[in-house]
Amino acid sequence: MEALRKVYDDAPDEILLPIPSEWRHRRIEVVLSALDRPDDTGLANPVPPYRVLKVDRRIVANRDALHER
């Protein structure tokens, strides 16, 4: 698999993507991903992106109850 990769330290508002001539008229995938999380909280202990919930008991329904119509 061939890939083009470019990392921007300060991303602009728009990015122009020149497509290599051998890729034209082919099926391609374009993926944009942020490599860092924005630090807009300013807190010493930032909130994690998930929460762990504690429950008293856990009930798992049987398969027939889950797929009941």
N, C-alpha and C positions, 0 to 999 in steps of 0.2 A: 504494500500500500504506500503510495506516495502521499506526502503531506507538506503543506506550507504552514509555517508557524511564524508569528511575529508577536512579540510581547511589547506592549506600550506601558511605560512607567507612569505616564500621565495621558490617559486616553482622550482623544479629541471628541468633538460632538459627532462627527461623521468619519467613516473610514471608507476609502475607495479601495476595492479589491480587484487588482488586475488578475485576470484568469490566464494561466499559461495556454498557449495555442493548442497544445495536445490535449487539454482538458475541455476545450470548447465542444459544444454539442454532445456532451456526455452527462451522465447522471453524477452529480457531486453533492457533497454535504458540507454546509458551512456551520461551524460551531463557534459561538462566542461564550466565553466563560470568564468571570471575574476571578482573579487569582488571590485577592485579599478581601477581607470583610471591612466594610466602612466602619471607622471608629468615631461614630457620631454620638456615642453615649457619654464619653468623658468620665466614666466611672472607673474606679480602681479595680473592681471585680465585675466585669461585664456579665450580663445574663447569658447563659449558654443557649444555643439555638434549639434546645429541647428541654423538656421538663420530665422529671421522674415523679410519678404519682404513687402514693401508698394507698392501698385498699385493705379493708378488713378481711374480706374473703373474695374469692374468685369463682364465678359460676360459668361452667362451660356447657352449653346446650349440646344435646346429642345431634347427630347428623340429620335425623328425620325432622327434628324440631327446627333446625336451621333452614331446611329446604321445604318447609311446609307451605302449602299454597292456600 
